[in-house]
Amino acid sequence: MEQTTGLKIVFYVWASLLLLTVSEVFLAYRSLSLEAMFILLMGLSIIKAALIIAYFMHLRYEQRSLALTLIPALGFVLIMMIAIFPDSFRLSHMRVLLQ
């Protein structure tokens, strides 16, 4: 009985990932503002990543201490990306000026 329950969960997660991917492709062809598109696609991607990490990488069944170790590291990486990302626009703008 436990085997079929596990397969059901995997199927539901797989179907959810498929639905999220289809919605991302659908949104890519909509004429939304750049900010709205970015927020929607990043939000859906974060949800997909969380599902993959939790179920297919089996982290949902790990000890809580592992999650408490990984979440601050993820937060640090995101903060560093936010801090460094604006600099990429400056470098891109400088390339255009130099050409």
N, C-alpha and C positions, 0 to 999 in steps of 0.2 A: 504494500500500500504506500509506503514511504517513497518508493521509486517513482510511482506515477505522480505523486504530489510534486516531487522534484522536477519531473519532466513538464508538468503543467506550469510551474513557475518559470522555467527556462523558455517555454513557448510563449508565455505572456510577456516576458521581458523582450524576447525576440520580436514579437508582434508590435510591442510599444516602440522599439527601436526603428522598425520598418515604418511605422506610422509617423514618427518624428522625422525620419529622413524624407519621406514623401512630402510632409508639410514644409520642410526646409527647401526642397526643390520647387514646390509650388510658390513659396514666398520669394524665391530668387527671380521669378518671372513677373512679379508684381511691381508696379511703379510706386515704390515707397521712398520716403526720404532716406538719405544715407544713414542718418542717426537711428531712425526707426528700424531700418533693415539690420544694422549692426546689433542693436539691442535685442531684437527678436532672434536673429540667428545665433548670437552668442548665448542667449538664454537657453535655446533649444539644444545647443551643443553641450552646454554644461549639464543639462539634464541627461542627455545621452551618455556623456562621460561618467556621470554618477552611476547610471544603471550598469554600464559595462564594468566599472570598477567594483561595484557591490556584488554583482551576480556572476559575471564571467571570470573575474579575477578572484572570486570567493572572499572578498574582504568583508562582506556582510557577516560572515560567520567567524571572523577573527576576534581576538580579544579587544576590548575597548581601548586598551593602552596603545595599540597600534594606530587606531584612528586618531587618538589624541596626540600622537606624534606626527602623523602625516598632515593633519589640518593646519597647524601653525606653519609648517613648511610650505604648504600651498598658499597660505595667506602671504607669507614673505615673498614668494615668487610673483604673485599677483601685484603686490605693492611695488616691487622692483620693476615689473613690466609697465605699470602705470607711470612710474617716475621716469623711466627711460624712453617710453614711447614718443613723447613730444619731440625729443631730440631727433628722431628719425625724419620728422617733417622738416626740421631745420637743415639737416644734411641733404635731403631731397631738393629743397629749395636752393641750397648752395650749388648743387650740381647743375640745376637749370641756369643759374646765373653765370656759371663758369663756361657754359657752352656757347 
